[in-house]
């Protein structure tokens, strides 16, 4: 029985590794042309909000930082195709909503829908039941 459990876990680990290696990060936003992005480029209604612009490289690094956890949640069925989830890192002062698109069983595109400078006082809003990964 222990051998069967060990083999099962080994197969799950292999699948996690395969998905983790094949995750593509797609930056899906246009800051200059959408009303939403223009409205959100300055968040004056939030007290003590960090106004430092969020760069593309920061977004890619954030998603890469969570790559293993994202792959594990995909394999476990917690992250599902076309159901947005959140990633949050207070240490990096950054959070994002990501829409996962399954291209094949082992290849996923992650479309970053929105980003937010998150800290102890200002949090990215998520909805009840939404998968939220934190580090």
C-alpha positions, 0 to 999 in steps of 0.5 A: 500500500505504501508503495502505491501511495509513493508511486501516486505521489511521484506521478503527481510531482512529475505532472506538477513539474511538467505544468510548472515548466510549461506555464506562459505569462501573458501580460493582458492590459493596455494602460493607455487605451482603456478607461479602466486602466486610465482611471486606475493609473492614479489611485487618489482615493486610497490613503497611503497608496504606493504610487510607484508604477508597476513594471512588466518585469515586476509582474513577470517576476511575481507570477514566476515567484508563484509558478510552483504553487500555481502548478500544484493548484492546477494539478489538484483542480483548485485552479480551473480554466478561465476562472480568475485567481489572485496572487499576493506578496506583501514582501514584494508589495504586489498583488495580481488577478490572473486568468488561467487559460488551458491550452493543453493538459500541460500548457497554460497561459496566465493572463494578468488581468489587473495588478495592485501595489498591496501592503498591510493597509491596502489590499487587492479586493478578491471575491468569496471563494476565489483562490488566493495564493500568498507568500 
